[in-house]
Structures are given as structure tokens and as C-alpha cells.
């Protein structure tokens, strides 16, 4: 999906601040079982010598009604000053928190252990007027933090999805006028050495997770769910982030399972079960004539099912930069529209025009991609820019059969160059050999 990240307002000197007003503009998960309910320490001291900070010791009630924001602020402040600490959200309790920014750096490594349930206020009508409606929980300038546990983060997104501006509300999926800001559930910003593990996260108003300007991110054993009709509910979105590992997770939602934006490199995605949803996307890139650079991305050993797309690269006309060094390997498709797709004519309206510049797409490897496709779309779709062709597309061991009937659709190619290493099903005869002269003559294309 196309999304412009909200500015993160500069915090005051304190470690945790509420956000200021925003400017207008299917296998089971492998999360660890939650522990039995625990009680606060008998001595009643908020600061525990063991480094465990139970939010109830800071006044949190956990009844699913009380505003617990201040208790979480104090717990974070205390844990953040400890050399190695655990901020504990205990099993058997439900905590309501308003939009908040958890700010570092902290004294040492911090574990945010969610074994209970976290929820925001229920919908835009009860969202505090002076709080940003573009983000809920933000972790800012944190190094060495883990967000994990066997608990649940419930974004309570239903009332946000029903705003008139959302695309499913109008006739023929058109949008209607009205306020449209909806919060990202969990955002990590300018942070490093992060681990997110074992949680169940559901029904975010917008993206479930967003990583901006982060480095060294390990995500494992997440179970992210939202209805197929929920708009813009990407499971995990990364932007200007590198050194990312996303392993052993299950995502089903109303948009991309994983979306990779500009400035990302060294990303490894393995053993993901994706769908229903919109598949795994690089992009969209190059909107508003911007430069976008993405490289060294691997998606492997995964399943995509009942999705609008499989593995997708999408760019706008008029952009610049490059997408290169991309590998999609050992991916099983189950009744997927567009299992393999490059779309360099991405547009959200009908009035986009062709332009002379485009993001350069090259060195894309598709290997061992098998399964079934929804016959409403061709199994392979390479729609490359008129002026900047795609080059070095490699196909190996591709077997895609129709999910309904026996008629096999032909792949579609436009201005796409590459190699076919093995026989493919269906056969691909539209991919051109060699490299386009326009690429050889334009030394500036793909500059990053």
C-alpha cells in the first residue's frame, strides 16, 4: 500500500511522553505459552532488585477499562534506567493505553514482556483529541530492546476501518470525504538491535508493525491477523531499515503481509505463511518522482495463499533509483492472483500518465515457485517501464497451474529482459534476451 510516514515529534527531555497532535496533512503460530497469573512483589516496591518491573506496581489495574497510560510511563522510566530490565505486562489482565512514545536510549537492554493483553481506546470517537491519530505505540531511539511474550496486542481497528474515507466504503471501492488518519499499532523509529518475538497481534487500525530508520531487526514467531476486508492493515512494513530477519511467522490481513519500502537492504524473510491478503511486496516505490533504492532482499521457504498477489515489485512512473539483488526462492502458491508480478505502472487512480523516468528493476531471481494461481490474472506478469526496461530477470523451476479448470494462461511481458534457466509451466516466450540498448546508453539509470 502507499503510505506517507507520520513525522515523529521531538520529545521533551523525559524518557516517555504522550505524542503531540499530528499535523493535518494456515498453520498455528509458534508463540510461547503465557505463564500463569503472577502477583506483584509482596514488598510493594515498584523498583525490583531483580530488574523486573510489573506495571501493576506502578498503578496499572488491568481491568480493560481504566486508562493505564501513566502507569506504563512510570514503569518504562524505571525500567529504562536499569542496567538490564524487564517491563512486565502480566497474564490474565487487559490494559488500555493511549497513544504514547517510549523514548530511549536506555541504560541497558530492556525486555518489554507482554503476557497479558494491550489495547488502545476503542475507535476514533474516543481517541483523545490532543493525541496523534497516526500512531499508537512508538519506540524511539532504543538500542537492544525485545518486545515479546505469549500475550495479545489488540488494535481494535474495526471502527477505524469503517471511516467513510476507507476504500471499501464507497461505490466501486471509491473513497469518500472525511478525516482518514488511522494509527499504526506499533512503530519502531531510529532504533537498533531489536527483537520482536512470540506475540499475537490483531486488528490494527492501519499497519500492525512499522520499522523506520532501524538497523538489525529480528522478528520471529509472530501471529498477525485482521479480516481480509480491513484496509491498509499491512502486517509488517519496513522503510529505510537494514539487517532485517523475519522468520517463522503467520500473517493474514487486508493488505500486504510484508511491505518493503525505500532505503531497505539486507532483508531475509523465511518460513512465512501469508494470506489471505495482498502477498509480499517491494514497494510501492518512486511516488511523487522520488528516488528509491532497495537491494539484497530474500524471500524463501514460504507459503502464500488466497491472496491478490504473490511476490510483487511495484513502482510508480516518474521515480528513479533501483531495485536489485532480489531473490524469491522455494515459495508455494495456493490460489493466488498474480503469483509473480512486476508492476512499473502502479497507480491508485485512473489518471496516471507515463513518464520518462522510472525505478530501474534488475537482477531479480525467481526459483522453485510452484502451486496454483487464480485464473482471473496471468500467473506471471512483467510490466516494465517503457523508458527503463527491467533486466536480468531469471526464472528457474517455475510450475504454476490454474486453480480452476485446465486452461493455462500465458504469462505477460512488457519491456522485460532476462533468462529462463529451466523449462517453466506455463512456458514463458515473451521475456527478451540480453540487455536493452536504452540501459547500455544511459549510465545514470539506477543510480542510488
PEUR-V673591 format. One record per residue. N is the residue number from 0. PHI is phi as a letter, one per 40 degrees, with the letter a starting at -180 (* if undefined). PSI is psi in whole degrees, -180 to 180 (none if undefined). Layout:
n	phi	psi
N	PHI	PSI
N	PHI	PSI
This chain:
n	phi	psi
0	*	159
1	c	132
2	a	133
3	b	120
4	c	141
5	c	146
6	c	142
7	c	114
8	c	139
9	c	128
10	c	158
11	c	176
12	c	-22
13	c	159
14	c	-25
15	b	126
16	b	148
17	c	147
18	c	148
19	c	170
20	d	143
21	c	155
22	c	148
23	c	-171
24	b	none
25	*	98
26	c	164
27	c	153
28	c	159
29	b	31
30	c	151
31	c	149
32	c	146
33	c	144
34	c	168
35	c	157
36	d	139
37	b	161
38	b	155
39	c	156
40	d	145
41	c	-28
42	c	-11
43	g	2
44	c	133
45	c	-39
46	c	113
47	c	135
48	c	-21
49	c	-8
50	g	12
51	c	123
52	b	99
53	c	126
54	c	-21
55	c	-26
56	c	-8
57	b	14
58	h	-3
59	c	141
60	b	-44
61	g	33
62	c	3
63	g	4
64	b	-46
65	c	140
66	c	113
67	b	12
68	d	-46
69	c	-37
70	c	-41
71	c	-35
72	d	-49
73	c	-39
74	c	-42
75	c	-46
76	d	-44
77	c	-46
78	c	-35
79	c	-24
80	c	-1
81	c	149
82	c	-40
83	a	115
84	b	163
85	b	120
86	c	115
87	b	126
88	b	102
89	c	153
90	c	144
91	g	4
92	b	150
93	b	125
94	b	129
95	c	125
96	b	136
97	c	174
98	d	131
99	a	150
100	b	120
101	c	113
102	b	140
103	b	-163
104	c	154
105	c	169
106	c	-38
107	a	-161
108	c	142
109	b	133
110	b	122
111	c	97
112	c	108
113	b	103
114	b	-16
115	c	-148
116	b	135
117	b	138
118	a	149
119	c	176
120	d	151
121	c	80
122	h	167
123	c	-28
124	c	-30
125	b	4
126	c	128
127	d	134
128	c	-32
129	c	6
130	b	147
131	c	135
132	c	15
133	b	-3
134	a	150
135	b	-76
136	b	121
137	b	134
138	b	118
139	b	127
140	f	51
141	b	137
142	b	125
143	g	42
144	b	145
145	b	131
146	b	111
147	a	178
148	h	178
149	b	16
150	c	-166
151	b	135
152	b	111
153	b	110
154	c	-11
155	f	53
156	c	-5
157	d	-45
158	c	-26
159	c	-40
160	c	-25
161	c	8
162	d	143
163	d	-25
164	c	-13
165	c	145
166	c	-24
167	c	-2
168	c	-29
169	c	175
170	c	134
171	f	40
172	g	28
173	c	156
174	c	157
175	b	166
176	c	161
177	h	165
178	c	142
179	b	-7
180	d	133
181	b	141
182	c	138
183	c	136
184	c	-55
185	b	122
186	b	127
187	b	129
188	b	126
189	f	51
190	b	165
191	a	159
192	f	60
193	b	145
194	b	130
195	b	120
196	a	136
197	g	-1
198	c	155
199	b	130
200	b	131
201	a	152
202	f	47
203	c	146
204	d	-36
205	b	-134
206	d	145
207	c	-49
208	b	143
209	b	129
210	b	117
211	b	125
212	g	38
213	b	164
214	a	136
215	g	81
216	b	125
217	b	118
218	b	130
219	a	142
220	f	43
221	c	150
222	b	105
223	b	127
224	b	144
225	a	156
226	c	153
227	c	-25
228	c	-7
229	c	123
230	c	139
231	g	30
232	c	49
233	d	142
234	c	-58
235	b	125
236	b	134
237	b	143
238	a	131
239	f	44
240	b	141
241	b	163
242	g	51
243	b	134
244	b	124
245	b	109
246	b	149
247	f	49
248	b	161
249	b	125
250	b	125
251	b	132
252	a	-163
253	b	10
254	a	-151
255	c	138
256	c	-49
257	b	132
258	b	136
259	b	115
260	c	-173
261	c	151
262	g	13
263	b	140
264	a	162
265	f	65
266	b	130
267	b	120
268	b	124
269	a	141
270	f	52
271	b	135
272	b	117
273	b	126
274	h	157
275	c	153
276	i	-151
277	b	13
278	g	-158
279	b	123
280	b	138
281	b	113
282	h	-176
283	c	151
284	b	150
285	g	15
286	c	148
287	f	39
288	f	32
289	c	159
290	c	133
291	b	134
292	b	125
293	b	133
294	a	159
295	f	63
296	b	131
297	b	130
298	b	122
299	a	158
300	f	50
301	b	168
302	b	133
303	b	127
304	b	144
305	f	55
306	b	156
307	c	-25
308	a	161
309	c	-98
310	b	123
311	b	141
312	b	124
313	b	130
314	b	154
315	c	153
316	c	143
317	g	-8
318	c	-176
319	a	179
320	h	-156
321	a	149
322	b	121
323	a	159
324	g	47
325	b	132
326	b	125
327	b	113
328	b	136
329	f	63
330	b	130
331	b	127
332	b	136
333	b	105
334	f	58
335	b	132
336	c	139
337	f	60
338	d	-39
339	b	119
340	a	131
341	b	122
342	b	101
343	c	14
344	b	34
345	c	134
346	a	138
347	c	-6
348	b	-175
349	b	4
350	b	22
351	c	139
352	b	153
353	c	143
354	b	166
355	c	-11
356	b	157
357	a	158
358	c	132
359	c	121
360	b	121
361	a	162
362	f	59
363	b	120
364	b	125
365	b	117
366	b	141
367	f	56
368	b	116
369	b	159
370	h	-149
371	b	152
372	b	151
373	c	126
374	c	-3
375	c	-18
376	b	155
377	c	155
378	c	-27
379	b	135
380	a	107
381	b	91
382	b	95
383	b	160
384	d	144
385	c	-39
386	c	-24
387	b	88
388	c	158
389	c	141
390	b	161
391	f	43
392	c	128
393	b	129
394	b	131
395	a	127
396	f	56
397	b	125
398	b	103
399	b	119
400	b	154
401	c	140
402	c	-24
403	b	133
404	g	-173
405	b	-3
406	c	122
407	c	126
408	c	149
409	c	144
410	c	159
411	b	133
412	b	142
413	a	112
414	f	42
415	b	132
416	b	141
417	i	-166
418	b	148
419	b	110
420	c	-30
421	b	167
422	c	140
423	b	153
424	b	115
425	c	164
426	c	145
427	b	108
428	b	-5
429	c	-7
430	c	126
431	c	151
432	c	158
433	g	-155
434	b	138
435	c	142
436	c	-34
437	c	-31
438	c	-43
439	c	-33
440	c	-16
441	b	95
442	c	-17
443	c	-12
444	c	139
445	g	14
446	c	132
447	b	none
